Amino acid sequence: MYDAAPLEVEMKRASLTLAAALAAGSLSAQSPAPPTVTVLRAARLFDGRGDTLVRDAVVIVDGDRIRAVGARLEVPAGATVIDLGEATLLPGFIDDHTHLTGESSDNWFMGTVQGLRRTVPEQAIRATEYARRTLQAGFTTVRNVGADDFVDVALRNAIAEGVVPGPRMLVSVHALGARGGHCDQTGWPYLLFGRESGASDGIASGPDGFRDAVRFQVKYGADLIKVCATGGVLSLADEVDTPQITQEEMNAIVDEAHRLRKKAAAHAHGAEGAKVAIRAGIDSIEHGSFLDDEALRMMKERGTYLVPTLLAAEYVTGRVVPRNYPPEIAAKARAAAEARSAVFRKAVQMGLKIGFGTDSAVSPHGVNAKEFALLVEHGMTPAAALRTATSVDADLLGLEKKIGTLEAGKQADIVAVPGDPFTDIRATENVRFVMKGGRVFRNDEAKR
């Protein structure tokens, strides 16, 4: 004899079968929604690669991708047309040195960078506003190189899921550093924090310790690894140019990052600490204020990127707004700012790969485009400066197949600025239109 299944089980099976059949029938009866086609028109276009502008520009966007780019292209039937008039279309900008989870103030003692005045939930809420500002300024992708309490991971995920507006984010979670170094909490009494920092904060010692720290960041969501190879400006207990990671430790950090298919970036003001990172195969040197000729030659030979963060120096020295710093920090800020201009000009002359990064948080979020004018003032052509934040940064981030240029098949990350940025690079500071992944997040023309 066969055991009969309970009646309720058979009824549930029948109900599920009926529901599945009805769903299948309903789906088969529905025709797929046609993709949304949007056509952007403007007086000119910069594709992210060349040295010239396309006149009478047209970009055809199909869903979240670019279908075609060119001059006076025919508009597909039924497409939505957005005419931006005398504007210039460009690829969505990329900033590969940001800290979207905080923002400094004009008073170091009361600032939020140290994370002493605001709770983690409040920092997270404010981070969504910083992300919104950054996107509205035309930056559709950023690399976030250091944050606490996994706020960067949460922000990245919320943006990716459409919960809050913001740029596409690659995050490093905690920046790695030596005990007592720039990426450690220094200058504060031990009892203020209640515990000593460790691997869970990115602080380690020895090659094995740093390998474990890399794995910890990746375990909890890191897209890349950031390490503080030298002292820094806004930390009390170190000199700005001193090396802080041994060669063996740096070798382990970069090897482990690359083994896990993650890029690695090194905060490095000083030449000796930068050389340690360059020898290890680091992908980029951030800041580079005191790089010497040997370090620059090493970078040129190895194809190491320099991310100069010129805008940060404008703020830490009080050139934009007054800053109230302890004397030790003020002195470091002046020294780094005085050295960085000559170093950067030499890097441009030598043809190093220059990426675009602002160190936003030191500067207010949303003013990232001010970096363009500084790049031009220090020897780059407007086209070269624009490439840093488009095709060059895309290459540095390993996203060159997806973003960074206006060409068929790429993500529809597109911004528009008034006039001609080749004539006035500061036009980039007045973004009027922002599209990320085919979705319009800003269109000032529609408000007129």
N, C-alpha and C positions, 0 to 999 in steps of 0.2 A: 504494500500500500504506500501511497505517497502522502506526506504531510501537507495538509492544506495551509497556505499562508493565511494569516489573520486577515479578516475582511478589511480592516482599516489600512493595512499595508497595500492591499490590492487597489483600494480606492485612491490612495496617495499616488501609486504608480500610474493609475489611469489619469488622474488629474495632471500629473507632471507631463505625461505623454500628450494630453490634449493641449496643455499650455504651450509645450514646445511646438506642436503642430500649428497652433494658432499664430505663435510668434513667427515661425518660419513663413507661413502664408502671408502674414502682414508685411514681413520684410521683403518677400519676393514681389509683393504688389507695389512696393514703394520704389520709385526710381531714385537713384542717388542724386543728391543735390549737386547742381553744377558748380564747379569751382568759381570763386569770386575773382574776376579779372579787373584790375585797377591800372589805369594808365596815368603816369606822372609826366607832366610837361614842364619844361623850364628853359630859360634862355641859354643855359650852358650846363655842362656836366664834367666832373672829374671822376675818372674811373678807379682811382686808387693806385695805379701803376705808373702812368706816363708823366710827361712834362707838359702836356697840352690839354686844352679843354675842348670838348665836343660842343658845337653850337646847335641851337634848335633841338635840344635834347629831348628824348622820349625814353622812358623806362616802362616796360610792360610787366606787371606783376600778376602772377597766376597763383592764387592761394598764398602760401608763405614763401614762394620762390620767385626769382626773377626769370621771366620767360625770354625777354629780349631787351637789348640796349642799343641805342643808336640815334642818328639824326633824322628827324622828320619821318619816323616810322608810322605806318598805317595803324589806325586805332581799330582794334577788333570790334566787331558788332556786339552791342550790349554791354561794353565795358564802361565802368565808372571812370570818368576823366577828372583828374585834379590838376588844374593849371596853376602853376606857381610863378608865372610871369617872369620877371627879371632875376629870379633866383638862380643859384647854382646847386645842382644835385651832387651829392657825394655819398660814398659808403658810410654807414653808421660808424661813428668814431669809437675807438678802443682806447681805454686807459688801463695800462697793465701794472699800475702801482697805486692802489687805493686801500683805504681802511674805512669801509662803509658803516662800520658798527660804532663809530664814535666821531667826535669833532672837538678840536681844541678850542680854547678861548684865548682872549688877550691876557689872561692871568694864569700862568702855569700852576700856581698854587691852588687855584679853584677850578682848574680845567677838568674835563671829563675823560681825557685820555688815560689818566691813571685809574679810572673806574672806581673812584672812592665816593663820589657824591650820588650816584644813581644806581638803583637796583638793576639786576639783569633784565627783568621784564620792561622796565622803562627804557633801557638801552635798546632793547629789541624793537620797541615801538618807534623810537626815534630813528632807528636804522631804516625803517620803511620810508620815512620822509627823506632821508639822505639818498636812498635809492631812487625815489621819485624825482628829486631834483636833478640827479645825475642823468637819468633818462631824458628828462625835459631839455637838458643842455645838449642833447644829441649823442650821448655816449650809450651805445646799445650793447656793448660788451665791456666788462671790467675784470681785472684780476685782483682779487682781494688778498693782500699778502700779510696777514696776521690779524687775529682777533681772539678774544677770550670767550669762554663759556659757550662755545659753539653757536654764537649768534650769527656768524657768517654762514654756517651750514643751513640754519633755519631760514635765513633771508634768501639764500640761493634757491632753496627748495620752494619757498612760498612764491617767489617770482616765477620760477619754472612752471609751477602749477597754476599760475594766473590768479593767485590770491591777492597779491599786491603788485602794482606796476614797478618796474625797475629794469636795469640792464641785465643781460645774460651774465652770470657770474661764474668765475673759476675761483675757488677758495683754497687757502693753505691751512686752515684751522689755526693752531698756534704756530708762531714763528719759533724756530729752534734757536737756542742760544746757550752760551756757557754760563755757569753759575756766577752771579755778580756782573754779568755783561749787559749789553744794551737791551737784549730781549728778556732779561730777568727783571723782576721788581726790585729796584735798588733805591737807596736813599731814604728808606722808610724803616721804622722800628720793626723788628721781627714780630712782636706781639700784635702789631696792627693787623697782620694777616692771619695770625694764629697757627701757621704752619710754614714750613720751608717749601719752596717750589721744587718741582721734580719733573719726571718725564711726561706726566699728564698735562703739564704746563709748557712743554717743549724744552725744558731745561735738563741737560744731561752732561755726562762726562765720559770720555773715552770712546773709541770706535764702536764697541758693542752697545754702549749706552745710547749713542746717537742713532745707530741702526734701529734700536728699539723705539726711539722717539719718532723716527720716520714712520715706522709701522703703526705706531699709535695714531698719528695724524691721518694716515690713510684709512685705518680701521674706522675712524669716526668721520670720514667724508672728504678728506683732502683731495683736491684735483691736482695740486702741485705742492712742492716743498719750498719753504722760505727759511733761510738761515742768516743769522747775524754774524758775519765774519769779522767785523771790527766794532769798535765803539761807535756811539752815535751822538747826536746833538741833544736830544731831549731826555737824556738819562743822566743822573747825578754822579754815579760812582765810577765812571770810566772816562778815558780820554778819547776824543772823537776818532782818531786815526789808528789806535792800537789794535793789533791782531788779537782775536779772542778764541779762535778755533785752530787746533793743531792740524798739520797736513794729514796725519793719519785719521783724525776725526772727520775732516772735510772729505777725504777720499771715501770714507764709509757712508757719509750722508749722501753724496752725489751718486755713488754706486748703488746704494739701496733705492734711492728715488728712481733712477733710470731702470733698475731691474724691475721695479713695479710700474714702469712705463709712465712715470711722472716727471715733469720738468722741474728744475731746481733753480731758484733765484737767490742771490746773495746780497744782502745789505752790506755794502763795503765802502766806507769813506776813504780809508787809508790804503796805500799802495801795497804794503806787505800782506795785509789780510786779503786783499783782492787777488794777489798772485797765488795765494794758497787755494782760493776758490777756482781760479782759472786753471791751475795745474790739475785740479781734481775733475775738470770737465763741466763746471757750472754753466748753465745756459745763459744767464744774464747777471751783470753787475749792476746793482741799484745804487744810485747817487754818484759814486766815483769821484768825490771832491778832490782827493789828493793823489790821483793816479799819476805815476811817473811814466817816462818814456818806455821803460821795459814792460810795464803792465799793459800799456796801450799796444805795443808791438805783439805781446802775447795774445791779446784779445783779437787783434787783426789776423794773426796766423791761425787761430783756432775758430774764428767766426763767432766769438762770444759777443753777445749784445750788450750795449751800454744803455741804461735807462737813467737819464741824468736828473730827473725831478727838479728842474730849474725853478718851478713855481714855489716849491717848498722853501727854498732859500729866501725868496721875496717876503714870505710871511714870518719865518723864524727870526729874521733880522729886523722886523718891524718896519720894513719899507712900505708895506701896504697899509697896515694898521699898527699902532704901538703895541708892543708886547712886554709884559712884566715877567721877567725870568730871573731866577737866581743868577748871581754873577758868573758862576762856573758855566752855566748853560749859555748865557748871553755871549761869553767869550768864544765858546765852541761854535756858536751860530755864525759869528762874524768871521772866524777863521775859515770855516767851510765855504761860506759864501764868497769870500775873497779869492779862494783857490779855484773854485769850480769853473769859473768863466774861462780862464786860460786853458784848463784841462779840456773842457768841452770843445772849444774852438780847435784845439789840436786834434781831437778825436774826429771832428768833421773833416778836417784837412786830410787826415790819414785814411778816410773812407771806412771807418768802423760802422758796424751795423748799429743804428740808433733807434731805440724804441721810444714810444711815448708813454710817460708815466708822470703823475703829478704829486704823489704822496698825499692825496686829498684826505682830509682829517686834520693835517697840519694847515692846509688851506681849507676854506669852506667848501662843502660839497655843492656842486653845480656851477662852479667857476672854472672847471677843468680846462676849458678851451683857452684860457689865458696862457697856457703853456706854449701854444702855437707861436704867439708873437715873440716870446722869449727865445724859442728855437731859431726864428728868423733873425732876431737881433744878435744872436751868437754865431751867425755864419751860414745857416741853412737857407736854401731857396724856399719860397712858399710851397712849391710842388713837393720838395723833399720833406718839408715839415709835415705836410698833409699825409704823405706816405707813411710817416712814422706811426700815425694813429689809425692807419688803414691796413695796407698790405703788409707792412713790416711787422706791426704788432700781431697780425693774424699768423704770420710765419712763426714768430716767437712763441705764441701760444699753441702752436700745432693745429690751428684751425683754418689754415689757408685754403682748404677745399670747401669750406662752408661760408666764410665771411671775409671781409677785408677789401673786396673789389666789387664793382658793379659789372657783373657779367652773368650770362645765362646759366641757370642751375644753382646759383648761390642763394643763400638766405636773403630775403627781401628786407635787409637792414639799410635804410636810406634816410639821409637828412638833407635839408635844404637851408642855405644861408643867403642873405640878401646880397645882391651885387656879385662882384668877382673877387674871390679870396686870393687870386694870384696878384691882384692889384692892391688889395687891402686885406691882409691875413686876419685882422681883427674882426672881419665879417663872421668868422667862426664863433665869435662870442655872442652872436645874435641869431642863434638857430631859430627858424620859423616853422619847420616841419620835421617831424620825427615819425618814422615807420620802423617797427621792429618785427621781423618775422611776418611781414605782410599786414600787420595791424597798425593803424594810425593812432599814435599816442599824442600827437600835437599837430595842429594845422592852424596857424594864425590867420591864414588867408580866409578860412571859413568863417572867422569871427567878424570880418569886415562887411 
